[in-house]
């Protein structure tokens, strides 16, 4: 099961990036991408949904990292905010499920 979460983290990194990079390759800027996130109520709602999920995941990662002293798990935070929750969450579950020594 652990390796399934790693596969989902890789997929969650590659698949969204394919679309973002395709958008940028069409001559759009980062500013235009951010503007597109707020073009209507449904995309704005999705942005807030993912933002709240990212914040919740970050709180969970920090809390458990402090309790477990598993510092490597902190890499899930930049993965979440630089790539997305679709990468950060399965990556954290993969890291969290490794055997404790």
N, CA and C of each residue as an Amber inpcrd file, in Angstrom:
protein
   303
   0.8230000  -1.1940000   0.0000000   0.0000000   0.0000000   0.0000000
   0.8670000   1.2590000   0.0000000   1.9710000   1.1840000   0.7080000
   2.8740000   2.3360000   0.8220000   3.3490000   2.8010000  -0.5480000
   3.6940000   1.8740000  -1.4140000   4.2110000   2.2130000  -2.7390000
   3.1290000   2.7800000  -3.6420000   1.8880000   2.4220000  -3.3850000
   0.7770000   3.0130000  -4.1240000   0.7180000   4.5170000  -3.8510000
   0.9470000   4.9060000  -2.6020000   0.9490000   6.3360000  -2.2680000
   2.1080000   7.0690000  -2.9260000   3.2620000   6.4130000  -3.0570000
   4.3680000   7.0410000  -3.7750000   4.0040000   7.2240000  -5.2480000
   3.3780000   6.2170000  -5.8430000   2.9440000   6.3300000  -7.2440000
   1.9310000   7.4610000  -7.4030000   1.0110000   7.6030000  -6.4550000
   0.0370000   8.6930000  -6.5140000   0.7200000  10.0560000  -6.3620000
   1.7550000  10.1330000  -5.5300000   2.4930000  11.3930000  -5.3720000
   3.1900000  11.7710000  -6.6800000   3.7770000  10.7860000  -7.3470000
   4.4380000  11.0580000  -8.6250000   3.4080000  11.4900000  -9.6620000
   2.3040000  10.7680000  -9.7250000   1.2310000  11.1460000 -10.6460000
   0.7100000  12.5440000 -10.3140000   0.5300000  12.8230000  -9.0220000
   0.0500000  14.1240000  -8.5730000   1.0280000  15.2460000  -8.8610000
   2.2840000  14.9130000  -9.1090000   3.2680000  15.9250000  -9.5030000
   3.2800000  16.1060000 -11.0170000   3.2450000  15.0150000 -11.7430000
   3.4080000  15.0700000 -13.2010000   2.1480000  15.5430000 -13.9190000
   1.0110000  14.9840000 -13.5800000  -0.2160000  15.2700000 -14.3280000
  -0.6250000  16.7560000 -14.2480000  -0.7170000  17.3570000 -13.0710000
  -1.0540000  18.7840000 -13.0360000   0.0080000  19.6580000 -13.7150000
   1.2950000  19.3060000 -13.5520000   2.3570000  20.0940000 -14.1780000
   2.2500000  20.0600000 -15.6990000   1.8080000  18.9460000 -16.2510000
   1.6080000  18.8400000 -17.6950000   0.6650000  19.9430000 -18.1700000
  -0.4320000  20.1370000 -17.4480000  -1.4180000  21.1450000 -17.8280000
  -0.9190000  22.5530000 -17.5690000  -0.2480000  22.7650000 -16.4340000
   0.2800000  24.0970000 -16.1310000   1.3440000  24.5070000 -17.1390000
   2.2550000  23.6030000 -17.4460000   3.3190000  23.9260000 -18.3960000
   2.7610000  24.1140000 -19.8040000   1.7300000  23.3450000 -20.1680000
   1.0780000  23.5410000 -21.4560000   0.4380000  24.9110000 -21.5540000
  -0.1660000  25.3470000 -20.4750000  -0.7720000  26.6870000 -20.4240000
   0.2980000  27.7520000 -20.5970000   1.4240000  27.5730000 -19.9120000
   2.5130000  28.5400000 -20.0020000   3.1640000  28.5040000 -21.3890000
   3.2430000  27.3270000 -21.9950000   3.8530000  27.1950000 -23.3260000
   3.0260000  27.9060000 -24.3970000   1.7540000  28.1050000 -24.1330000
   0.8890000  28.8320000 -25.0740000   1.1250000  30.3410000 -25.0270000
   2.1170000  30.7690000 -24.2680000   2.4570000  32.1880000 -24.2050000
   1.8320000  32.9270000 -23.0450000   1.2160000  32.1980000 -22.1400000
   0.6000000  32.8300000 -20.9650000   1.6350000  33.0080000 -19.8610000
   1.4200000  34.0000000 -19.0410000   2.3320000  34.2770000 -17.9290000
   1.7760000  33.6950000 -16.6350000   2.6090000  33.7020000 -15.6080000
   2.1690000  33.2550000 -14.2910000   1.0280000  34.1310000 -13.7810000
   1.1030000  35.4230000 -14.0480000   0.0300000  36.3370000 -13.6500000
  -1.2910000  35.9890000 -14.3180000  -1.2440000  35.6130000 -15.5920000
  -2.4680000  35.2080000 -16.2910000  -3.0120000  33.9030000 -15.7110000
  -2.1150000  33.0030000 -15.3060000  -2.5520000  31.7500000 -14.6880000
  -3.2870000  32.0410000 -13.3870000  -2.7240000  32.9080000 -12.5820000
  -3.3650000  33.2570000 -11.3040000  -4.6970000  33.9670000 -11.5530000
  -4.7450000  34.8500000 -12.5330000  -6.0110000  35.5140000 -12.8820000
  -7.0680000  34.4930000 -13.3020000  -6.6490000  33.4560000 -14.0080000
  -7.5910000  32.4280000 -14.4690000  -8.1940000  31.6440000 -13.3020000
  -7.4770000  31.5870000 -12.1860000  -8.0040000  30.8860000 -11.0110000
  -9.2390000  31.5770000 -10.4540000  -9.4030000  32.8590000 -10.7530000
 -10.5010000  33.6440000 -10.1920000 -11.4630000  34.1400000 -11.2650000
 -11.5160000  33.4430000 -12.3980000 -12.3320000  33.9040000 -13.5220000
 -13.8400000  33.7660000 -13.2600000 -14.2450000  32.8170000 -12.4300000
 -15.6640000  32.6740000 -12.0910000 -15.7900000  32.0300000 -10.7110000
 -17.0270000  31.9010000 -10.2600000 -17.2690000  31.3970000  -8.9030000
 -16.7940000  29.9590000  -8.7170000 -16.9040000  29.1310000  -9.7520000
 -16.5000000  27.7280000  -9.5890000 -14.9850000  27.5910000  -9.4560000
 -14.2220000  28.3380000 -10.2400000 -12.7670000  28.2420000 -10.1090000
 -12.2900000  28.8960000  -8.8180000 -12.9340000  29.9740000  -8.4110000
 -12.5830000  30.6020000  -7.1350000 -12.8600000  29.6400000  -5.9870000
 -13.9920000  28.9580000  -6.0350000 -14.3120000  27.9680000  -5.0070000
 -13.2950000  26.8370000  -4.9680000 -12.8580000  26.3970000  -6.1350000
 -11.8550000  25.3340000  -6.2050000 -10.5200000  25.8030000  -5.6350000
 -10.1390000  27.0340000  -5.9390000  -8.8940000  27.5830000  -5.3840000
  -8.9600000  27.5970000  -3.8620000 -10.0840000  28.0580000  -3.3140000
 -10.2080000  28.1030000  -1.8540000 -10.2720000  26.7050000  -1.2510000
 -10.9230000  25.7870000  -1.9310000 -10.9800000  24.4030000  -1.4610000
  -9.5750000  23.8240000  -1.3420000  -8.7760000  24.0020000  -2.3800000
  -7.4110000  23.4670000  -2.3690000  -6.5120000  24.2200000  -1.3980000
  -6.7340000  25.5210000  -1.2390000  -5.9350000  26.3010000  -0.2880000
  -6.1890000  25.8310000   1.1400000  -7.4500000  25.6350000   1.4790000
  -7.7900000  25.1670000   2.8290000  -7.2570000  23.7580000   3.0560000
  -7.3530000  22.8920000   2.0440000  -6.8060000  21.5410000   2.1540000
  -5.2920000  21.5870000   2.3470000  -4.6120000  22.4790000   1.6290000
  -3.1560000  22.6090000   1.7610000  -2.7760000  23.0920000   3.1550000
  -3.5350000  24.0270000   3.6880000  -3.2540000  24.5250000   5.0430000
  -3.4960000  23.4310000   6.0770000  -4.5850000  22.6880000   5.9290000
  -4.8760000  21.5870000   6.8560000  -3.7740000  20.5280000   6.8080000
  -3.3300000  20.1980000   5.6090000  -2.2460000  19.2220000   5.4650000
  -0.9650000  19.7470000   6.1120000  -0.6780000  21.0140000   5.9320000
   0.5270000  21.6090000   6.5200000   0.4880000  21.5430000   8.0410000
  -0.6610000  21.8680000   8.6290000  -0.8020000  21.7860000  10.0860000
  -0.5810000  20.3530000  10.5580000  -1.1670000  19.3860000   9.8470000
  -1.0110000  17.9700000  10.2010000   0.4570000  17.5480000  10.0980000
   1.1200000  17.9190000   9.0120000   2.5260000  17.5500000   8.8170000
   3.3880000  18.1340000   9.9300000   3.1990000  19.3990000  10.2270000
   4.0090000  20.0340000  11.2770000   3.7430000  19.3850000  12.6280000
   2.4830000  19.1700000  12.9500000   2.1250000  18.5700000  14.2450000
   2.7560000  17.1980000  14.4100000   2.5560000  16.3450000  13.4080000
   3.0980000  14.9850000  13.5310000   4.6160000  14.9560000  13.4370000
   5.2110000  15.8660000  12.6930000   6.6670000  15.9100000  12.6180000
   7.2530000  16.2520000  13.9790000   6.6300000  17.1660000  14.6780000
   7.1030000  17.5210000  16.0140000   6.9390000  16.3530000  16.9890000
   5.8340000  15.6340000  16.8750000   5.6050000  14.5000000  17.7710000
   6.5340000  13.3300000  17.4720000   6.6900000  13.0130000  16.2020000
   7.4580000  11.8340000  15.7890000   8.9360000  12.1250000  15.5740000
   9.2810000  13.3830000  15.4420000  10.6490000  13.7840000  15.1260000
  11.1330000  13.1580000  13.8200000  10.2220000  13.0500000  12.8730000
  10.5220000  12.5080000  11.5470000  10.6770000  13.6970000  10.6010000
  11.8220000  14.3230000  10.6280000  12.0470000  15.6020000   9.9520000
  11.9240000  15.5060000   8.4400000  12.2100000  14.3500000   7.8680000
  12.0880000  14.1850000   6.4170000  10.6590000  14.4310000   5.9430000
   9.6880000  14.1820000   6.7900000   8.2840000  14.3740000   6.4150000
   7.9620000  15.8210000   6.0430000   8.7900000  16.7490000   6.4760000
   8.5580000  18.1630000   6.1700000   8.6530000  18.4620000   4.6740000
   9.2490000  17.5770000   3.8820000   9.3270000  17.8250000   2.4310000
   7.9410000  17.8320000   1.7980000   6.9450000  17.3020000   2.4850000
   5.5770000  17.3190000   1.9570000   5.0180000  18.7380000   1.8980000
   5.5350000  19.6450000   2.7190000   5.0250000  21.0260000   2.7260000
   5.4030000  21.7660000   1.4450000   6.6860000  21.8370000   1.0680000
   6.9730000  22.4980000  -0.2080000   6.3660000  21.7550000  -1.4020000
   6.2650000  20.4360000  -1.3140000   5.6120000  19.6970000  -2.4040000
   4.1630000  20.1270000  -2.5390000   3.5090000  20.3790000  -1.4240000
   2.1080000  20.8070000  -1.4460000   1.9540000  22.1940000  -2.0440000
   2.7860000  23.1470000  -1.6260000   2.6110000  24.5200000  -2.0810000
   3.2840000  24.8170000  -3.4170000   4.2860000  24.0430000  -3.7980000
   4.9480000  24.2660000  -5.0910000   4.3420000  23.4280000  -6.2060000
   3.7890000  22.2850000  -5.8660000   3.1870000  21.4020000  -6.8750000
   1.6870000  21.3290000  -6.6710000   1.2580000  20.8840000  -5.4900000
  -0.1640000  20.8140000  -5.2030000  -0.4840000  19.7610000  -4.1610000
  -1.7020000  19.8160000  -3.6660000  -2.1700000  18.8420000  -2.6870000
  -2.1450000  17.4340000  -3.2910000  -2.3420000  17.3470000  -4.6050000
  -2.3480000  16.0370000  -5.2710000  -0.9930000  15.3540000  -5.1890000
   0.0530000  16.0800000  -4.9340000   1.3810000  15.5050000  -4.7170000
   1.7160000  15.4610000  -3.2270000   1.4640000  16.5480000  -2.5180000
   1.8660000  16.6550000  -1.1220000   1.1960000  15.6540000  -0.1950000
  -0.1000000  15.4280000  -0.3710000  -0.8100000  14.5010000   0.5180000
  -0.3390000  13.0590000   0.3430000  -0.3320000  12.5080000  -0.8670000
   0.1530000  11.1240000  -0.9720000   1.6350000  10.9910000  -0.6220000
   2.4300000  12.0400000  -0.8830000   3.8380000  11.9990000  -0.4910000
   3.9580000  11.9100000   1.0220000   3.1720000  12.7070000   1.7350000
   3.2310000  12.6610000   3.1970000   2.7850000  11.2950000   3.7210000
   1.7290000  10.7460000   3.1530000   1.2630000   9.4230000   3.6080000
   2.3450000   8.3780000   3.3450000   3.0040000   8.4630000   2.1880000
   4.1150000   7.5430000   1.8890000   5.2130000   7.6840000   2.9370000
   5.6360000   8.9050000   3.2090000   6.7130000   9.1270000   4.1770000
   6.3050000   8.7100000   5.5780000   5.0800000   8.9960000   5.9340000
   4.5730000   8.6920000   7.2820000   4.4650000   7.1880000   7.5190000
   4.2430000   6.4390000   6.4480000   4.0230000   4.9900000   6.6090000
   5.3080000   4.1750000   6.5870000   6.4610000   4.8350000   6.4800000
   7.7010000   4.0600000   6.5060000   7.9210000   3.4920000   7.9090000
   8.5860000   2.3540000   7.9680000   8.8210000   1.7230000   9.2890000
   9.6380000   2.6260000  10.1970000   9.2700000   2.6800000  11.4380000
   9.9900000   3.4720000  12.4300000  11.1640000   2.6660000  12.9750000
  12.2600000   3.3480000  13.2260000  13.4190000   2.6580000  13.7580000
  13.6140000   2.9450000  15.2230000
